[in-house]
């Protein structure tokens, strides 16, 4: 089973007007999504066919990938098939990327936010 994203809860009229972006990282740490106080390291174990590992092959420090306008072909088939991605950098989640997001931002190394 795939998890719902925030866009799944919007009325259909709003869904047509939104562009949903996921944010993923390869390394570093982030604040825990549950308490915003605990620093959690990005999971260092990467599935070689997972989202983070695939985008690392691009050899860039950051990327934006548009799924919305990506037609299905041999080069884009990875966004149309079940794939592991790390929610908040540490929780493994399987999803079909094209069904969850219109695009993603991928950052090679992240640092935790500072709450002010």
N, C-alpha and C positions, 0 to 999 in steps of 0.2 A: 504494500500500500504506500502511496505517495502522500506526503503531508500537504495540506492546503497552504497556500501563501495568502498574504493579505488581500491580494486582488480577487481571490475566490469569493470573498465576502461582500464585494461591491455589487450594486445593482447593474444589470446588463448595460444600461445607458451610460454608466460611468466607465465600465470596462472598455468600451470602444474609444474612450477619450484618454485613457491612461497608457503609460509606457512603464512597465515594471522592470526595475533594475536590481540585480543581485550583486553583492559585493563579496569577493572571495580573496584569500591570501594564501601564499605558499609557506611563509615562515613568519616568525615574530611572536607577538602576544597581543591579546585584546582583553578588555574588561568582560567579565562573566555576564552573559545576557540576562541572567536571573537577578543578580543583586547589584550590578554596576559598581562593585567594590573589589572583588577578587580578580587578580590578574591571572588569565589562563593562557598558557603557551599554545601556539598553533600546533596541532598534531603533526609530529615529524614522520609518522608512518604514512606513506602515500601509496594509494592504489595506483599502479602504473597506467591504468586506463581511466583513472579518476580525473575530474575537472582540473584540479590544481596541477597535477603532474603533466597533463596534456598541454596546458597553457605555458608551463615552465619551458617546454621545448621551443617555444617561440623566442626565447632568449632576450626578453625585454623586462624592464623593471616594473612596468605596468601596461595593461592592455584594456581596451574597450572592445567588446565583441557584440555586434548587433545580430540577434537571432531573428528578430521580427521580419527582416527582409532577406533572410537566408533561404533560398530554395533548396529542396532536398537534392543532393547529388553526392558523389563519392567523397568530396572534400568536406561536406557539412553533415555527413551521416551521424557523426558523434553527438550532435545536439538533438537528434531524433531517437536515440536509443537509451535505455536505462544506464545511468552513470552515477558513480559515487561522487559526492561533493561534501566538503566539511563545513557544516553550519556553524557559524561563529568561530571557524577555524579548528574546531575540535570534536564536533559531533558528526559522525558519519550519517549521511542521508542519501538514499537512492532516489533519483528522479530522472525524468526526461526533461532536460534543460529547456527545450523549446516550449514545453507545456507549462513551465513554471515562470519563465522570465521572457521579456522581450529583448533583453540584453544583459550583459554582466560587465562589471569592472573587476579586474584581477590585479592584485598588487603583490609583488614578490615578497616584500617584507613590511609588516605593519608593526606599529607600536600602540600600546594602550592609550585611550583618551584620558585626559586629565579633567576630572569633574571640578568645576569651579563654582 
